[in-house]
Every structure is written in structure tokens, then in C-alpha cells.
Amino acid sequence: MTAGRSQREFFDSRADGWEAACYPQEVRERLAALIPEFRLEPGACVLDVGTGPGVLIPYLREAVGPKGRICSFDLSLPMLRQAQLKPLLPQDLVLRADAHHLPFGAGRFDVVICFAAFPHFDDPGLALAEMARVAKSGGRVVIAHLLSREELARHHGGHDAVADDMLPPADVMQLHFRRAGLQTPLIEDRPGRYLAAARRA
Ligand SMILES: C[S@@+](CC[C@H](N)C(=O)[O-])C[C@H]1O[C@@H](n2cnc3c(N)ncnc32)[C@H](O)[C@@H]1O
């Protein structure tokens, strides 16, 4: 299991108030505007990597509809207890797992989304390789934030436990994608948004 102790304690201890603190109305509006970038089709099977308290789950449900399947995982049990309170359907799954060792077979998901979690992984190349492995051939892998890379570094810098957790520079991110067997990602990095997305060959 990866993630340093202080980072784990940071997320565990903030799980209860996480959504109220991090997702006020203005941020939710920007999140709603981000969802079409995931290009989810009704009926899609989607993996929600580092779900935290499951903030994406209602948005994903709206996009994939009642026949879609949402699998959400996180390392933090207190976060997952919040995620389990989301409106889930019987085919959905909320589980504890490590992004570096996914408990899924290859080629399971139409879309793999890592929202607001990628900088916290100890080995970003390995985590991305795992995300690519579980995506279907032609499936999409997306890393997304509601802050630019620079804004995120400043934001994390305000908290000791995550101060070193940064998104890789664009050339390194592109290398991670290529090594993972993904196409070269289009990277959008601007105030209020970071998006790196590509298909699996
Ligand atoms: C900044 S929070 C974001 C959570 C959620 N995506 C959101 O936007 O509210 C990052 C999450 O990544 C999780 N995390 C960190 N390392 C992880 C790992 N190796 N595997 C799975 N989850 C991890 C943390 O427990 C935390 O819940």
C-alpha cells in the first residue's frame, strides 16, 4: 500500500467535511461544466480513481444513466464511508484499492477518470499504467482538475502533508501516457482547469 502516513492521515481526518469545504456552489458549477470532457456515453462502464467522498458519482450517474456502471475506489476508508452514501445502483461498486495495484482485469472500463487525485500517487507512471491496463481498447483515460498545474501546486503548498504532491510537467505527463500504451494526450492547462486525456490503442 502506498501513500505516506501523513498524507493518509490528512485525507482521513478531512473526509467528513470534505465536500462542504471543497465543493461550494461556484466549484460545483465548474465541475458540471467539466463532465462533458469525459465523453461518457449512456450505458458506459466508468472507473472513478481516488473518488474521495464520491463527489463525482452523481455527475457520472447522470452521464451514464441507469444502465451504466460506476466503480469508485480510494485508499481512505473515512472517504469511502462518505462515497457509500451516494445514490448508487446495484451494479455500482465502491471499494478500497490502491491506484498502483488495481484489483480489476485488463480492458474492463470504457472510461477511466482520475479527478483531483493524480498528484497524490507515489508512482504516477505506475498508476497511469494501471489506469491504461484496465481501460478497454479504444477506451479513454482522463486526468482532470479544476485548477491549473501551477494553481494546484500553490494550493497543495498550503498543506504540509501534500505540499510535494504536484502534477508532472507536460513533457513528463506525455511520456507517462505513451509508456502506458496510451496515445499522446492533449493537455489543457489553464486557470481553473487541467485536463490530460487520451485513448488506449
Ligand atoms: C484531493 S482528494 C480528492 C478526492 C476526490 N476525487 C475529490 O475531488 O473530492 C485525493 C484522494 O486520493 C486518494 N488517494 C491518495 N493516494 C491514493 C492511492 N494510491 N490509491 C487510491 N486513492 C488514493 C486520497 O485518499 C484522497 O481521497
The ligand as an SDF file (V2000), in Angstrom:
LIG
                    3D

 27 29  0  0  0  0  0  0  0  0999 V2000
   -7.6080   15.5360   -3.0840 C   0  0  0  0  0  0  0  0  0  0  0  0
   -8.5220   14.0800   -2.6980 S   0  0  0  0  0  0  0  0  0  0  0  0
   -9.7460   14.1400   -3.9800 C   0  0  0  0  0  0  0  0  0  0  0  0
  -10.8730   13.2060   -3.8000 C   0  0  0  0  0  0  0  0  0  0  0  0
  -12.0000   13.3820   -4.8430 C   0  0  0  0  0  0  0  0  0  0  0  0
  -11.5740   12.9480   -6.1480 N   0  0  0  0  0  0  0  0  0  0  0  0
  -12.4970   14.7960   -4.8510 C   0  0  0  0  0  0  0  0  0  0  0  0
  -12.3010   15.5080   -5.8390 O   0  0  0  0  0  0  0  0  0  0  0  0
  -13.0970   15.2240   -3.8650 O   0  0  0  0  0  0  0  0  0  0  0  0
   -7.4040   12.8060   -3.2530 C   0  0  0  0  0  0  0  0  0  0  0  0
   -7.8570   11.3950   -2.8980 C   0  0  0  0  0  0  0  0  0  0  0  0
   -6.9030   10.4750   -3.4250 O   0  0  0  0  0  0  0  0  0  0  0  0
   -6.8330    9.3870   -2.5230 C   0  0  0  0  0  0  0  0  0  0  0  0
   -5.5850    8.6430   -2.7480 N   0  0  0  0  0  0  0  0  0  0  0  0
   -4.3120    9.0530   -2.4960 C   0  0  0  0  0  0  0  0  0  0  0  0
   -3.4500    8.0820   -2.8620 N   0  0  0  0  0  0  0  0  0  0  0  0
   -4.1870    7.0570   -3.3540 C   0  0  0  0  0  0  0  0  0  0  0  0
   -3.8650    5.7850   -3.9030 C   0  0  0  0  0  0  0  0  0  0  0  0
   -2.5950    5.3750   -4.0140 N   0  0  0  0  0  0  0  0  0  0  0  0
   -4.8720    4.9980   -4.3350 N   0  0  0  0  0  0  0  0  0  0  0  0
   -6.1710    5.4190   -4.2250 C   0  0  0  0  0  0  0  0  0  0  0  0
   -6.5270    6.6000   -3.7120 N   0  0  0  0  0  0  0  0  0  0  0  0
   -5.5550    7.4200   -3.2830 C   0  0  0  0  0  0  0  0  0  0  0  0
   -6.9220   10.0340   -1.1560 C   0  0  0  0  0  0  0  0  0  0  0  0
   -7.2880    9.1260   -0.1530 O   0  0  0  0  0  0  0  0  0  0  0  0
   -7.9620   11.1230   -1.4180 C   0  0  0  0  0  0  0  0  0  0  0  0
   -9.2680   10.6900   -1.1010 O   0  0  0  0  0  0  0  0  0  0  0  0
  1  2  1  0
  2  3  1  0
  2 10  1  0
  3  4  1  0
  4  5  1  0
  5  6  1  0
  5  7  1  0
  7  8  2  0
  7  9  1  0
 10 11  1  0
 11 12  1  0
 11 26  1  0
 12 13  1  0
 13 14  1  0
 13 24  1  0
 14 15  1  0
 14 23  1  0
 15 16  2  0
 16 17  1  0
 17 18  1  0
 17 23  2  0
 18 19  1  0
 18 20  2  0
 20 21  1  0
 21 22  2  0
 22 23  1  0
 24 25  1  0
 24 26  1  0
 26 27  1  0
M  CHG  2   2   1   9  -1
M  END
$$$$
